[in-house]
Amino acid sequence: MSARDDRPTIARPSLVTLALKRALDVVGSALGLVILSMIFLIVAIAIKRDSPGPVFFRQDRVGRDGREFRIYKFRSMGVRRAAGDTALTVRADKRVTRVGAVLRKTKLDELPQLINVLFGDMSLVGPRPEVPEFMKFYSSEQRAIILSVRPGMTDYAAILFRDESSLLDRDDDPVILYRHKIMPIKFGYYERYCREIGLLNDLRIILTTVMLLAGGRVPRWFGIESELKIASVPSSKGRDITKAPDIPASTRSKPE
């Protein structure tokens, strides 16, 4: 996929801002890989003992400027994939292994993306990378905005949809829910992040993510969650199933 014909509507950050952001990515991912190396080893052993297959799961995702790359995750599912399986995974998915369920709940399965960050495919903070299967449903203008920056391990949408699998699990048609309800909401926050790129904002998002994963809450004075509106997200059949982030009216454009 290429974004060469798209017309971005948000100006790119300055070269200084991008250089500082990349410096944070390199230092942060390198330190993270060193500090978390023992956790990587323990998780790798647990995965191998739990089910046959590789330690890492790799999947094609769409990165900056539309270039595809292989994302790294700890494998949380069986290696066999049946015909008709989608890229979405709900909490009750029978493909998820016992260790995989723990990894997904704690988000430990995402840690290998530090490798992607170090190699330059991803950033610590940025819009979450989509699979080509779903990226095509965004309009060309939306893709131009999303693909103008490196995809990230976390961002505003990732913070608020941190329990996305549970949300999808409650709906009769998770694919329709994701395409027509969740993706437009996520785009609103992707667009916001692209307008607010900066070193201090990245640090704030990273600290918020770490505090949520470690303790389940963020101090009120930190600000992020109180800034993001909360509204009901209707299911694929129209009924409200949970509370999830709303987006400004000006950004409520739906995927094609």
JOBEL-V332153 format. One record per pair of residues at least 4 apart in sequence whose ideal C-beta (glycine too) atoms are under 8 Angstrom apart, sorted by the first residue. I is the first residue (numbers start at 1). J is the second residue. D is the distance in Angstrom with one decimal. If there is no record, write none. Layout:
i=I j=J d=D
i=I j=J d=D
This chain:
i=1 j=62 d=5.9
i=1 j=66 d=4.7
i=1 j=68 d=6.9
i=1 j=132 d=6.0
i=1 j=135 d=6.7
i=1 j=136 d=7.4
i=2 j=65 d=7.7
i=2 j=66 d=4.6
i=3 j=65 d=5.6
i=3 j=66 d=3.9
i=3 j=143 d=5.6
i=3 j=144 d=5.8
i=3 j=147 d=4.6
i=4 j=65 d=7.9
i=4 j=66 d=7.5
i=5 j=140 d=6.9
i=6 j=140 d=4.7
i=6 j=141 d=6.8
i=6 j=143 d=5.6
i=6 j=144 d=3.3
i=6 j=147 d=7.5
i=7 j=140 d=7.5
i=7 j=141 d=6.6
i=7 j=144 d=5.9
i=8 j=12 d=7.6
i=8 j=144 d=4.3
i=8 j=145 d=6.1
i=8 j=148 d=5.3
i=9 j=141 d=6.2
i=9 j=144 d=7.1
i=9 j=145 d=6.4
i=10 j=145 d=5.5
i=10 j=148 d=6.8
i=10 j=191 d=6.9
i=10 j=194 d=4.9
i=10 j=195 d=5.9
i=12 j=18 d=7.8
i=12 j=148 d=6.3
i=13 j=17 d=4.0
i=13 j=18 d=5.5
i=13 j=21 d=7.6
i=13 j=197 d=4.6
i=13 j=198 d=7.6
i=14 j=18 d=7.1
i=15 j=19 d=6.1
i=16 j=20 d=6.4
i=17 j=21 d=6.2
i=17 j=197 d=6.2
i=17 j=198 d=6.1
i=17 j=199 d=7.2
i=18 j=22 d=6.3
i=19 j=23 d=6.4
i=20 j=24 d=6.5
i=20 j=199 d=4.7
i=21 j=25 d=6.5
i=21 j=123 d=6.6
i=21 j=125 d=8.0
i=21 j=197 d=6.8
i=21 j=198 d=8.0
i=21 j=199 d=6.4
i=21 j=202 d=6.3
i=22 j=26 d=6.4
i=22 j=120 d=7.9
i=22 j=123 d=7.8
i=23 j=27 d=6.2
i=24 j=28 d=5.5
i=24 j=124 d=6.5
i=24 j=199 d=6.3
i=24 j=202 d=6.2
i=24 j=203 d=7.5
i=25 j=29 d=5.9
i=25 j=117 d=5.2
i=25 j=118 d=7.7
i=25 j=120 d=8.0
i=25 j=123 d=5.2
i=25 j=124 d=5.3
i=25 j=150 d=7.9
i=26 j=30 d=6.1
i=26 j=118 d=6.6
i=27 j=31 d=6.2
i=28 j=32 d=6.0
i=28 j=117 d=7.4
i=28 j=124 d=5.3
i=28 j=206 d=7.5
i=29 j=33 d=6.3
i=29 j=114 d=4.4
i=29 j=115 d=7.6
i=29 j=117 d=3.9
i=29 j=118 d=4.2
i=29 j=124 d=6.9
i=30 j=34 d=6.6
i=30 j=118 d=6.1
i=31 j=35 d=5.9
i=32 j=36 d=5.6
i=32 j=111 d=7.7
i=32 j=114 d=4.8
i=33 j=37 d=6.5
i=33 j=40 d=7.7
i=33 j=114 d=5.2
i=33 j=115 d=7.2
i=33 j=118 d=6.9
i=36 j=40 d=5.9
i=36 j=111 d=6.2
i=36 j=114 d=7.6
i=37 j=41 d=6.6
i=38 j=42 d=6.4
i=39 j=43 d=6.1
i=39 j=108 d=7.3
i=39 j=111 d=7.3
i=40 j=44 d=6.2
i=40 j=111 d=7.0
i=40 j=112 d=7.7
i=41 j=45 d=6.5
i=42 j=46 d=6.4
i=43 j=47 d=6.3
i=43 j=55 d=7.9
i=43 j=74 d=5.6
i=43 j=99 d=8.0
i=43 j=103 d=6.9
i=43 j=108 d=6.1
i=43 j=111 d=7.8
i=44 j=48 d=6.5
i=44 j=55 d=4.5
i=44 j=74 d=7.7
i=45 j=49 d=6.2
i=46 j=50 d=6.0
i=46 j=99 d=4.9
i=47 j=51 d=7.2
i=47 j=53 d=7.9
i=47 j=55 d=5.3
i=47 j=74 d=6.3
i=47 j=75 d=5.8
i=47 j=97 d=7.8
i=47 j=99 d=5.6
i=47 j=100 d=7.8
i=48 j=55 d=6.5
i=50 j=97 d=5.3
i=50 j=98 d=5.7
i=50 j=99 d=4.1
i=50 j=100 d=7.7
i=51 j=78 d=6.1
i=51 j=79 d=7.9
i=51 j=97 d=4.8
i=51 j=99 d=7.5
i=52 j=79 d=6.9
i=53 j=75 d=5.9
i=53 j=78 d=7.0
i=53 j=79 d=3.9
i=54 j=75 d=6.0
i=54 j=79 d=7.5
i=55 j=74 d=6.7
i=55 j=75 d=6.3
i=56 j=72 d=5.5
i=56 j=73 d=6.8
i=56 j=74 d=6.6
i=56 j=75 d=6.2
i=56 j=112 d=6.0
i=57 j=72 d=7.6
i=57 j=73 d=4.7
i=57 j=74 d=6.9
i=57 j=75 d=4.2
i=57 j=76 d=7.1
i=57 j=77 d=7.3
i=57 j=109 d=7.9
i=58 j=70 d=4.6
i=58 j=71 d=6.7
i=58 j=72 d=6.1
i=58 j=73 d=7.8
i=59 j=70 d=6.9
i=59 j=71 d=5.4
i=59 j=73 d=7.5
i=59 j=87 d=7.5
i=59 j=131 d=6.7
i=60 j=68 d=5.2
i=60 j=69 d=7.5
i=60 j=70 d=6.3
i=60 j=71 d=7.8
i=60 j=131 d=6.6
i=60 j=132 d=6.3
i=61 j=68 d=6.8
i=61 j=69 d=6.1
i=61 j=70 d=7.6
i=61 j=71 d=4.6
i=61 j=129 d=3.7
i=61 j=130 d=6.6
i=61 j=131 d=6.0
i=61 j=132 d=7.9
i=61 j=151 d=6.8
i=62 j=66 d=6.3
i=62 j=67 d=7.7
i=62 j=68 d=5.7
i=62 j=129 d=6.2
i=62 j=130 d=5.7
i=62 j=131 d=7.4
i=62 j=132 d=5.8
i=62 j=135 d=4.6
i=62 j=147 d=6.8
i=62 j=151 d=7.7
i=63 j=67 d=5.0
i=63 j=68 d=6.7
i=63 j=69 d=4.9
i=63 j=121 d=5.6
i=63 j=122 d=7.2
i=63 j=129 d=6.2
i=63 j=147 d=7.5
i=63 j=150 d=6.6
i=63 j=151 d=5.6
i=64 j=147 d=5.9
i=64 j=148 d=7.2
i=64 j=149 d=6.2
i=64 j=150 d=4.9
i=64 j=151 d=7.2
i=65 j=147 d=5.9
i=65 j=148 d=7.9
i=66 j=143 d=7.4
i=66 j=147 d=5.3
i=68 j=132 d=6.7
i=69 j=116 d=7.0
i=69 j=121 d=4.2
i=69 j=122 d=7.9
i=69 j=129 d=7.9
i=71 j=113 d=6.4
i=71 j=116 d=5.9
i=71 j=121 d=7.6
i=71 j=122 d=7.5
i=71 j=129 d=6.1
i=72 j=112 d=3.8
i=72 j=113 d=5.9
i=72 j=115 d=5.0
i=72 j=116 d=5.8
i=73 j=109 d=5.0
i=73 j=110 d=6.3
i=73 j=112 d=5.7
i=73 j=113 d=6.9
i=74 j=103 d=5.5
i=74 j=108 d=6.5
i=74 j=109 d=4.4
i=74 j=111 d=6.9
i=74 j=112 d=5.9
i=75 j=79 d=7.6
i=75 j=97 d=8.0
i=75 j=100 d=7.1
i=75 j=109 d=8.0
i=76 j=96 d=5.8
i=76 j=97 d=6.4
i=76 j=99 d=7.4
i=76 j=100 d=2.9
i=76 j=101 d=7.4
i=76 j=103 d=4.9
i=76 j=104 d=5.4
i=76 j=109 d=4.9
i=77 j=89 d=7.2
i=77 j=93 d=7.4
i=77 j=95 d=4.2
i=77 j=96 d=5.4
i=77 j=97 d=6.4
i=77 j=100 d=5.7
i=78 j=95 d=5.3
i=78 j=97 d=6.3
i=80 j=95 d=8.0
i=81 j=85 d=5.1
i=81 j=95 d=7.5
i=85 j=95 d=7.5
i=86 j=133 d=7.3
i=86 j=175 d=5.7
i=87 j=131 d=4.4
i=87 j=133 d=5.5
i=87 j=134 d=6.8
i=88 j=168 d=6.2
i=88 j=174 d=5.5
i=88 j=175 d=6.1
i=88 j=178 d=5.9
i=89 j=93 d=4.9
i=89 j=95 d=7.3
i=89 j=96 d=6.9
i=89 j=104 d=7.8
i=89 j=165 d=6.1
i=89 j=168 d=8.0
i=90 j=165 d=5.6
i=90 j=168 d=4.7
i=90 j=169 d=4.0
i=90 j=174 d=5.6
i=91 j=96 d=7.9
i=91 j=101 d=8.0
i=91 j=104 d=7.7
i=91 j=165 d=4.5
i=91 j=166 d=5.2
i=91 j=168 d=7.8
i=91 j=169 d=4.4
i=92 j=169 d=5.4
i=96 j=100 d=4.6
i=96 j=101 d=5.3
i=96 j=104 d=6.8
i=97 j=101 d=7.0
i=98 j=102 d=7.4
i=99 j=103 d=6.2
i=100 j=104 d=6.1
i=100 j=109 d=7.1
i=101 j=105 d=6.3
i=102 j=106 d=6.2
i=102 j=108 d=7.6
i=103 j=107 d=7.9
i=103 j=108 d=4.7
i=103 j=109 d=4.0
i=104 j=109 d=5.6
i=104 j=165 d=6.5
i=106 j=213 d=7.2
i=107 j=111 d=8.0
i=107 j=162 d=7.4
i=107 j=213 d=5.6
i=110 j=153 d=6.4
i=112 j=116 d=7.8
i=113 j=117 d=6.4
i=113 j=122 d=6.0
i=113 j=153 d=5.1
i=114 j=118 d=6.4
i=114 j=153 d=7.6
i=115 j=119 d=6.4
i=116 j=121 d=4.3
i=116 j=122 d=4.1
i=117 j=121 d=7.6
i=117 j=122 d=4.8
i=117 j=123 d=6.3
i=117 j=124 d=5.8
i=117 j=153 d=6.7
i=120 j=150 d=7.5
i=121 j=150 d=7.3
i=121 j=151 d=7.9
i=122 j=126 d=7.1
i=122 j=129 d=6.7
i=122 j=150 d=5.7
i=122 j=151 d=5.3
i=122 j=152 d=6.2
i=122 j=153 d=6.5
i=123 j=149 d=7.1
i=123 j=150 d=4.1
i=123 j=151 d=7.1
i=123 j=152 d=4.6
i=123 j=153 d=7.6
i=124 j=152 d=6.1
i=124 j=153 d=5.6
i=124 j=154 d=7.2
i=124 j=202 d=6.6
i=124 j=206 d=5.9
i=125 j=152 d=4.5
i=125 j=153 d=7.3
i=125 j=154 d=6.0
i=125 j=155 d=5.8
i=125 j=193 d=7.5
i=125 j=201 d=7.9
i=125 j=202 d=4.3
i=125 j=205 d=5.0
i=125 j=206 d=6.3
i=126 j=149 d=5.2
i=126 j=150 d=5.3
i=126 j=151 d=5.2
i=126 j=152 d=2.8
i=126 j=153 d=8.0
i=126 j=155 d=5.9
i=126 j=193 d=7.0
i=127 j=146 d=5.0
i=127 j=149 d=7.0
i=127 j=151 d=5.6
i=127 j=152 d=6.5
i=127 j=155 d=5.9
i=127 j=157 d=7.4
i=127 j=186 d=7.8
i=127 j=190 d=4.0
i=127 j=193 d=6.6
i=127 j=194 d=7.7
i=128 j=151 d=6.2
i=128 j=152 d=6.8
i=128 j=154 d=8.0
i=128 j=155 d=6.6
i=128 j=157 d=6.6
i=128 j=158 d=5.5
i=128 j=186 d=7.5
i=129 j=151 d=3.5
i=130 j=134 d=4.9
i=130 j=135 d=4.3
i=130 j=138 d=8.0
i=130 j=146 d=7.8
i=131 j=135 d=6.9
i=132 j=136 d=6.5
i=134 j=178 d=7.3
i=134 j=179 d=7.0
i=134 j=183 d=7.0
i=135 j=143 d=6.7
i=135 j=146 d=7.9
i=137 j=179 d=5.7
i=137 j=183 d=6.6
i=137 j=255 d=3.7
i=137 j=256 d=5.9
i=138 j=142 d=4.0
i=138 j=143 d=4.9
i=138 j=146 d=6.7
i=138 j=183 d=7.2
i=138 j=187 d=6.8
i=138 j=255 d=5.0
i=138 j=256 d=7.0
i=139 j=143 d=7.0
i=139 j=253 d=6.7
i=139 j=255 d=6.9
i=139 j=256 d=5.1
i=140 j=144 d=6.4
i=141 j=145 d=7.0
i=141 j=253 d=8.0
i=142 j=146 d=6.2
i=142 j=187 d=5.5
i=142 j=253 d=6.8
i=142 j=255 d=7.2
i=143 j=147 d=5.5
i=144 j=148 d=6.4
i=145 j=187 d=7.9
i=145 j=190 d=6.7
i=145 j=191 d=5.5
i=145 j=194 d=5.6
i=146 j=187 d=7.1
i=146 j=190 d=5.3
i=146 j=194 d=7.8
i=148 j=194 d=6.3
i=149 j=193 d=8.0
i=149 j=194 d=6.0
i=149 j=197 d=6.8
i=152 j=158 d=7.7
i=153 j=158 d=7.7
i=154 j=158 d=4.5
i=154 j=159 d=6.6
i=154 j=205 d=6.1
i=154 j=206 d=6.8
i=154 j=209 d=4.3
i=155 j=159 d=7.2
i=155 j=189 d=6.7
i=155 j=190 d=7.1
i=155 j=193 d=5.2
i=155 j=205 d=6.3
i=156 j=160 d=6.6
i=156 j=189 d=4.0
i=156 j=192 d=6.3
i=156 j=193 d=5.8
i=156 j=205 d=7.1
i=156 j=224 d=7.4
i=156 j=228 d=6.2
i=156 j=245 d=7.8
i=157 j=161 d=5.6
i=157 j=185 d=7.3
i=157 j=186 d=4.3
i=157 j=189 d=4.1
i=157 j=190 d=6.5
i=157 j=245 d=7.3
i=158 j=162 d=6.5
i=158 j=209 d=7.2
i=159 j=205 d=7.2
i=159 j=208 d=6.0
i=159 j=209 d=6.1
i=159 j=212 d=6.6
i=159 j=224 d=6.7
i=159 j=225 d=7.4
i=159 j=228 d=7.8
i=160 j=189 d=7.4
i=160 j=225 d=7.8
i=160 j=228 d=5.9
i=160 j=244 d=6.7
i=160 j=245 d=4.2
i=161 j=167 d=7.2
i=161 j=182 d=7.0
i=161 j=186 d=7.0
i=161 j=244 d=6.9
i=161 j=245 d=7.4
i=162 j=212 d=6.5
i=162 j=213 d=7.9
i=163 j=167 d=6.5
i=164 j=168 d=6.2
i=164 j=182 d=7.3
i=165 j=169 d=6.1
i=166 j=170 d=7.0
i=167 j=171 d=7.5
i=167 j=177 d=7.7
i=167 j=182 d=7.6
i=167 j=233 d=7.4
i=167 j=241 d=7.2
i=167 j=242 d=5.6
i=167 j=244 d=6.8
i=168 j=174 d=3.9
i=168 j=177 d=6.3
i=168 j=178 d=6.5
i=169 j=174 d=7.4
i=170 j=235 d=7.4
i=170 j=241 d=4.9
i=170 j=242 d=6.7
i=171 j=176 d=7.9
i=171 j=177 d=4.5
i=171 j=235 d=4.7
i=171 j=236 d=5.5
i=171 j=241 d=6.2
i=172 j=235 d=7.2
i=172 j=236 d=6.4
i=172 j=237 d=6.5
i=173 j=177 d=6.3
i=173 j=236 d=4.2
i=173 j=237 d=7.7
i=174 j=178 d=6.0
i=174 j=236 d=7.8
i=175 j=179 d=6.2
i=176 j=180 d=5.9
i=176 j=236 d=3.9
i=177 j=181 d=5.2
i=177 j=182 d=6.4
i=177 j=233 d=8.0
i=177 j=235 d=6.1
i=177 j=236 d=4.5
i=178 j=182 d=4.8
i=178 j=183 d=6.2
i=179 j=183 d=5.7
i=179 j=255 d=6.1
i=180 j=184 d=7.4
i=180 j=236 d=7.2
i=180 j=254 d=6.4
i=180 j=255 d=7.4
i=181 j=185 d=7.0
i=181 j=233 d=5.4
i=181 j=234 d=6.4
i=181 j=235 d=7.7
i=181 j=236 d=7.3
i=182 j=186 d=6.1
i=182 j=233 d=7.0
i=182 j=244 d=7.6
i=183 j=187 d=6.4
i=183 j=254 d=7.7
i=183 j=255 d=5.0
i=184 j=188 d=7.0
i=184 j=247 d=7.2
i=184 j=252 d=6.2
i=184 j=253 d=6.7
i=184 j=254 d=4.7
i=184 j=255 d=6.6
i=185 j=189 d=7.2
i=185 j=233 d=7.0
i=185 j=244 d=6.6
i=185 j=245 d=5.8
i=185 j=246 d=7.1
i=185 j=247 d=5.4
i=186 j=190 d=6.1
i=187 j=191 d=6.2
i=187 j=247 d=7.7
i=187 j=251 d=6.7
i=187 j=253 d=7.2
i=187 j=255 d=7.7
i=188 j=192 d=6.6
i=188 j=247 d=2.8
i=188 j=248 d=6.3
i=188 j=251 d=4.0
i=188 j=252 d=6.9
i=189 j=193 d=6.4
i=189 j=228 d=7.4
i=189 j=245 d=6.8
i=189 j=247 d=6.8
i=190 j=194 d=6.5
i=191 j=195 d=6.8
i=191 j=251 d=5.4
i=192 j=196 d=6.2
i=192 j=251 d=7.7
i=193 j=197 d=6.8
i=196 j=201 d=5.3
i=197 j=201 d=6.9
i=197 j=202 d=7.6
i=198 j=202 d=6.8
i=199 j=203 d=6.5
i=200 j=204 d=6.4
i=201 j=205 d=6.4
i=202 j=206 d=6.2
i=203 j=207 d=6.2
i=204 j=208 d=6.3
i=204 j=222 d=7.3
i=204 j=223 d=7.6
i=204 j=224 d=6.5
i=205 j=209 d=6.4
i=205 j=224 d=7.0
i=206 j=210 d=6.4
i=207 j=211 d=6.1
i=207 j=222 d=7.5
i=208 j=212 d=6.3
i=208 j=218 d=5.3
i=208 j=222 d=6.3
i=208 j=224 d=4.8
i=208 j=225 d=7.6
i=209 j=213 d=6.3
i=210 j=214 d=5.9
i=211 j=215 d=5.7
i=211 j=217 d=7.2
i=211 j=218 d=5.1
i=211 j=219 d=7.8
i=211 j=222 d=7.7
i=212 j=216 d=6.4
i=212 j=217 d=7.0
i=212 j=218 d=6.0
i=218 j=222 d=4.9
i=218 j=224 d=6.6
i=218 j=225 d=5.8
i=220 j=226 d=6.6
i=223 j=227 d=5.8
i=224 j=228 d=6.8
i=228 j=245 d=5.3
i=229 j=245 d=6.4
i=229 j=246 d=4.2
i=229 j=247 d=7.7
i=230 j=243 d=5.4
i=230 j=244 d=7.3
i=230 j=245 d=6.2
i=230 j=246 d=6.6
i=231 j=243 d=7.3
i=231 j=244 d=7.0
i=231 j=245 d=7.2
i=231 j=246 d=3.5
i=232 j=240 d=4.0
i=232 j=242 d=7.4
i=232 j=243 d=6.1
i=232 j=244 d=7.4
i=233 j=240 d=7.1
i=233 j=241 d=6.8
i=233 j=242 d=6.2
i=233 j=243 d=7.6
i=233 j=244 d=4.1
i=234 j=238 d=5.3
i=234 j=239 d=6.3
i=234 j=240 d=5.6
i=234 j=241 d=7.4
i=235 j=239 d=5.1
i=235 j=240 d=7.3
i=235 j=241 d=4.6
i=247 j=251 d=5.0
i=247 j=252 d=5.8
i=248 j=252 d=7.5
